[in-house]
Amino acid sequence: MKQLFILLIITFALSVAGCKKDKDTKPVCLLTVMTPGSGSVVNLYYDDQERLSMMRYENQQFKYEYRADSVIATETNGSAFVQRAIYKLNAQGLPVLMRLEVNTSGTQWFQYAYEYNGTEVVKSVNTNYANSTTETYLYTWSNGNLVKAVEGPNERKFEYYTDKPRLQGDGFLIEMLSLSGSIGMYSLNGAVEIVRNKNLLKKMEHTLLSVGSYSITYEYDSDKEGRIKKTSILNSNTNSRGQLDYQYRCN
């Protein structure tokens, strides 16, 4: 459960535009603290351009470097290297190639290549250094939202609160990281945004060859400014409910 919460909570740094002066300005509210129902606090830090620069959870630390057409995210545990993700971005800031290096020299790696229709990801092809085997994932969109991800016999479907726009704390951001590469996407602790949905995620249905079918449902509580202050997560497979609480800093 502790590892699951690590995966869940660190994803929210992916989207820091929680409240804005207007749609053309930078975010003025930044997510700074995330707390699971049980577990340690996650702290987030930003640079002078309001970009995520570092995130800490117990002994884990994530640092982010931003360049003109790339983002580099490095994870350490104490002083030990864990992994490094290098994202090549297109003109819209979406990743077209991600190389995940799991040793310091970069000789052991996994690669994710993405294809888009406009800003909607439609395909990813994944390879690794050990062999030439590839995995291909196909994605279906409807009304501005990702509704299906398919790889071979495995399928995941997504439902949304169509009356609510996507905000910080959205369940889909949680899913992307907690599933790691299992839907063909890998965002090392919120380094980049791969999916830009229109609405808040309501439910995700899994149909997997290895474990069968189950669903995860998301419920949100908002504060008076409209920011999500709590996300509740119900897993039908384990009949368990998780919770995440957030704190913001507004300029």
N, C-alpha and C positions, 0 to 999 in steps of 0.2 A: 504493500500500500504506500509506503514511504516513497519508493521509486516512482510509482505512478504519479504521485503528487508532484514530484520533481519535474516530470515530463509535462504535467498539466500546467503548472503555474508559470513556468518561464516563457511560455509562448506569447503572452500578452504584449510583450515588448514589440511584437510585430507591427502593431498599429497604435501609434501614440496620438492620433488626432481625435481626442475625446471631445473637446469643445473648441470652437473656433470663433474668432471675431467675425469673419465671413468666410465664404467658401474659397476665396483666393489667398488667404493669409495662412501663415504657419500656425500649428496648434498652440494654444495658450494654456491648455491643461495637459499635464503629463502624468502618467501613471508612475508612482514612485515606490509604493509598497504593496505587496501581495501576500495574503495570509490564508493558508488552507484551514479547514475546520480543525485539523490537528497537524502540527508540524511547525517548522521554523519559518520565519519571515524571509521573504525575498525582497532585496533592495535594488532599485534601479537608479542609474546615474546617467546624466546627459551632458553633451558638450555645449559650446556656446551657440551652436546652430540648432539646438534642441533635438539632436540625434542621439539615440542610445549609444553610450560609450562603454558602459560596464554594467554587469549584473552580478550579484552575489547571492549565493544560497549555501549556508553552512560553509564547508571548505571549497565548494565549487565557485569558480569565477569565470566569467565570460567577457572577453574584450573584443571591441569592434573597431575596425579601421575602414574608413570610407575614401574611395578614390573616384576618379572621374567616371569610370565605367565598370567598377567592381566594388565588392564589399568582402572583407576578410574577417571571419569570426573565429576566435581561438578560445578553446575551453581548457582550463587547468583544474586540477584537484590538489589543493595545497600548492606545492612547487612543481608538481608532476604534470607533464603534458598529457592531454587526453585526446584531443582531435582538433582539426582545423578545417574550416569550410571556406572555399574561395568561389565567389559567385561572379560571373560575367553578366553584365546587365545590358539590355537593349535601350533604345532611346526613351522608352516609357518607364524605365526603371525596373523592368521585370527581368528575372534571371533567364538566360537562354542556355547557360551551362553552369553546372555546379560540380566542383571536384572536392570530395571529402577525403582528407588525408588523416590516417589513423596512426601514423608514426611520425617522428620529428623530421626525418629526412624526406618525407613525402613519397616514398617508394611503394607504400601500401595505400591504396586509394579506391574509392568508389566514385563513379561519374554519373550525373543525371543531366540529360539533354532535354530541353523543353521546346515545344512548338505552340504557337498562339494563333488565334483568329482575332485580330485586334488585341484586346487586353484579356481575352479568355483563353486560358491554357486548354489545349485540345489533345495533347499527346506528350508523353515522356518516355524516353528510352534509357534504361539503366544498365551500366556495365561495371565490372570490377577488374582489378589488376590480376587476379588469380587465374581467370579464364576468359574466354571470349563470349560466354553465354550472356544474352541480353534479356531483359524483361521489358515488355511494352505495356503501357497503361493508356487507355483511351477515356476521354472525359466528355460528358454531355452537359450543355447549359440550357437554361430556359429563363426568360424574363430577368436576365442579369445575374442569375445565381447558378452555381455548379450543382447539378441535380443527380449526377451519376458518375462513378469511377469504376472501371472494369479492367481486370487483368486476368486473362484466362478464365477459370471457373469462379473466380472471386469477384464479388460485386458489392458496392456500397452505394446507398441512395440517401439523399439529403432532402430534408423538408425545412421550411423557413417560416418565420413570423413575417408575412408579407406586408403587414402594416407598420413594421418597425425597421428603420435603417440599421445597417451594421454599425456597431460602436466598439470602443475598447471593451474587452471582456467577452467578446463574441465566442460562442462555443466552437465555431469552425476553426478558429486559430488554435484552440486547445487540441482539437482532433488532429490537425496537421502534424503537430509535434508528437503527441502521445502515440500516434500511429507510426512515427518516424518515416521510413521509406515504404511503408506497406500500401500506400495509395500512389506510389510513384513520385512523392514529393518529400523533400527533406529540407527543413528550414532550421538550421542549427540555432535553437534558442532565440528565434525571432530575428535572425539576421536580415532577412529580406521578406518581401511579400510576394507570394506566388499566385494566390487566388484573391481576386478582388470582387467579392460578392456584393450584391445590392442590399440584401436584408440579413437580419439576425438568424442564425441557425436555431432551429427548433428541435430537430430529431435526425439521428443518423441510424440507418438500418444496415446491418452487416449480414451478408450471406457468404460464408467462407467454407471452403472445402475441408479445412482442418478442424473447425470448431462448430460449424452449423450456423444458425441464425440467432441474432440478438439485436437489441437496439439501445441507444443512449439518447436520453432526452434532456434538454436544457431549459431551465427557467431562470428569469432575470428579475432582480429588484433594482429599481433606479432611485436616485436622489432627486431633489426638487429641481436641479439643473438638467436632469435628463441623463446624467451619467450612470452607467451600471455600477452599483455599489456591491452587489453580490450575485454570483452565479451558482446555481444548484445543478448538480449533475446526477441523473438517475440511470444506473446500468441495469438492464433487465436480465443480463446473464448472471450477475452476482446478487441482484436485488439489493444493491447498496446505493447510498446517496452520499455524494461528496459536496463540498462547499468551498468557494473561494471568495474572500473579501478584498476590496481594493481601496487604496488611498491615492489621492491626486494632489499635485501641486499646480496651482493656477496662477499665471502671471497677470 
